[in-house]
Amino acid sequence: MAIDFEKLIKNIIVPLVVNPNDVLVKIISDEGDNITIQLLVNEADLGRVIGKGGKIANAMRTIVYAGASKENKRVHIDIDSYQF
């Protein structure tokens, strides 16, 4: 059963942010065993997603990496913000 990384990341991030409608997760590239995912959030929510010292971002990456390792894949997550 393939893991839907976009849905997984969105389910982790949406409860953390003030503007959940502004969360955008998309797969930029899926080449063989390497997957690159871009996470875009409202600029006001960027600190909430990264967390103090990057703890929340690292925890999210750990969860996604664990799922990817079961499928013998490597995932790279880019976190960025945009203004409305």
Summary of the structure (lengths in Angstrom):
residues: 84
radius of gyration: 12.5
end to end distance: 36.8
largest distance: 37.5
contacts: 234
relative contact order: 0.24
helix: 50%
strand: 31%
